[in-house]
């Protein structure tokens, strides 16, 4: 019998919950009371978390073009007046992207 795995969407949902819990636990430990919130502009894709004014978007792509995800993150950075933004991906090591201020980081960064 063939084993069925999780879909890309369900992996992203699970990662979103796990990462949120890690961020919230770390902030609680540091006694930070600023909220973690979701951001959605009128034109771009939503950003999963805004932590200390820095937008974080979770993606499931480990490689390849990231234009659409970058566009949503850039819109959030502009609206929130943030000089940095993170694309969190299932990768081993983070890397700065060509667009100014955007860094791709590992999902493991939060654990």
PyMOL commands that set and color helices and strands:
alter all, ss='L'
color gray80, all
select helices_A, chain A and resi 8-29+67-80+107-110
alter helices_A, ss='H'
color red, helices_A
select strands_A, chain A and resi 37-39+47-51+54-58+85-89+95-96+102-106
alter strands_A, ss='S'
color yellow, strands_A
deselect
rebuild
show_as cartoon
